[in-house]
Amino acid sequence: MTIYQVLKLEIVFQVFLIHPPVPYELGDVIEGEVDITRAKENHRLMDLKFRHRLIRSKTGAASPVTCSDFYLE
């Protein structure tokens, strides 16, 4: 499954808010990885880890990688 397919599923079924919010401008790119695993305490629950960074279109500068954790039922 590609990152595009995962994000497409996210938009259809669940919305994940990134905190703190990422201030971006037109043309900037948010690059990231998504890891989804079953929760250890309950196999019906899922743990989602989203690591991301912002790449500025004007300068090419990249922000440090940020990790957001979500827990899905």
GIRA-V473651 format. One record per residue. PSI is psi in radians with two decimals (999 if undefined). NEAR is the number of other C-alpha atoms within 10 Angstrom. Layout:
BEGIN
psi:PSI near:NEAR
psi:PSI near:NEAR
END
This chain:
BEGIN
psi:2.29 near:5
psi:2.87 near:9
psi:-0.61 near:13
psi:-0.77 near:9
psi:-0.71 near:10
psi:-0.82 near:14
psi:-0.60 near:15
psi:-0.75 near:12
psi:-0.67 near:12
psi:-0.75 near:12
psi:-0.62 near:11
psi:-0.74 near:8
psi:-0.55 near:8
psi:2.49 near:11
psi:2.29 near:10
psi:2.10 near:13
psi:2.27 near:9
psi:2.25 near:14
psi:2.24 near:10
psi:2.76 near:8
psi:2.60 near:7
psi:1.97 near:10
psi:2.09 near:7
psi:2.89 near:13
psi:2.81 near:10
psi:2.23 near:8
psi:-0.30 near:10
psi:2.72 near:16
psi:2.30 near:15
psi:2.04 near:14
psi:2.42 near:13
psi:3.11 near:14
psi:2.56 near:13
psi:2.23 near:16
psi:2.18 near:12
psi:2.16 near:14
psi:2.78 near:12
psi:2.48 near:14
psi:2.47 near:15
psi:-0.62 near:10
psi:-0.37 near:7
psi:1.96 near:9
psi:-0.26 near:10
psi:-0.24 near:10
psi:2.67 near:14
psi:2.49 near:16
psi:2.28 near:15
psi:2.22 near:18
psi:2.17 near:16
psi:1.93 near:17
psi:2.26 near:15
psi:2.82 near:18
psi:2.76 near:17
psi:2.30 near:20
psi:2.06 near:18
psi:2.30 near:17
psi:-0.57 near:14
psi:-0.67 near:10
psi:-0.33 near:8
psi:0.04 near:11
psi:2.43 near:10
psi:2.40 near:15
psi:2.87 near:12
psi:2.68 near:10
psi:2.32 near:12
psi:2.52 near:14
psi:2.25 near:15
psi:2.31 near:15
psi:2.41 near:14
psi:2.65 near:13
psi:2.13 near:13
psi:2.46 near:12
psi:999 near:9
END
